[in-house]
């Protein structure tokens, strides 16, 4: 297939029924699959021979964190959120449920006193 990149992009935007790239045969479904194959090949050709960028300088080491440790309940909640396990075996969304099964923790709605 010798379709140009612009030809492939145009066919992808308009659809293979309205604009079929050169060399694609078959019905619309086969042409769509052929278009994806041709686009994948086009990307490989465009990237071939391109050298990776030179790595920049590493950032400096961060200063020591002198903030106090989190209180126990906050530390537990943070650990639960980061572990992506919420009391129900991980079936909930990340941070979506508390251990009691509530969608939002009860302390979220309370005003700070």
N, C-alpha and C positions, 0 to 999 in steps of 0.2 A: 504494500500500500504506500502510495506517495502523496498523501494528503499533507498540506501545510498545517502548521499549528493554528493559524487564523481560520482555516477551513474547519478544523476540528472544533474550535471554540464556537464558531458560528453555528455549526450543526448542533452542538450541545445546548446552545441558547434557544434555538428555534425548534429543535426536535428533528429527529431523523426522518419523520414523515414529510416535513416541509422543506428540509434542506439536507440532502444526503451527501456526505463527503465522497469524493472520488474513490472508487475502489471498493466501497462497501456494497455487498449484495445481500439478497434475502429480504424477508419481510421486516416490518418496523422493529420487532423485538430482536431479531438477529442483527439488524443494523445498529440498534442501541448497544448491544453487547460488543459488536465490532468497533463501535465508536469508543467505548471504554478501553478496549484493548489497544486501539490506535493511540488514544490519549496517554495511556500508561507507557507505551513505547516512545511517544513523543517526549514525555518527561525525562525518560532515561537518556534519550539523545541530547536533550537540552542540558542535562547535568553532566554528561560525560566529559571528562577532561577538566572539569572545574576543580581547582584546588581549594581545599578548606581554608578558611580565614585563619590568620595567625592569632593565637591566643593572646589576650591582653594580660596586663599585670594583675597578679592576685591582690585582692583587697587586704588591708592590714588586719591583724588579729583584733577582734572586738575586746573592749575593756571588760574587766571582771564585773559581773552583775552583783551589786551590793544591796539590792532590794530584799526585804524580808521574805521568808518562805510563805507560801499560801496557807491560809487556815485549812484544817482538815477537810471540811465538806467541799470547799472549792478545789482542793487538790484531788479529791476523789472524783468530782464531776469532770475536771479537766482530764484526768486519766481515763475516765470512761469515754469521753468524746474522742480523745486521741486514739484509743484502742479500737474504736468503731464497734464496740460491743456494749449494748444497752440492755441490762438485766433480762431481756427476753430472748437471749441466744443470738443476738445480732440480726433479728428479723426487721427491726425498725430502721428508719433512715438514719443517717449519721447525725447524732445529736437530736433526733426528732422526738424521742420519748425518754421519760425519766424511768427510774427503777420501778415506780408504782404504775407505769403504763400510761401516765398522763402525757399529752402531747407537749405541753409547756410546763416547765417546773413551776410549782406554786409560788415560789419566791419572786418570780419575774414580775408578776402583777402587783406586788406589794410596794408601797411607797417607802422610801428610805426615811427612817426617823432620826 
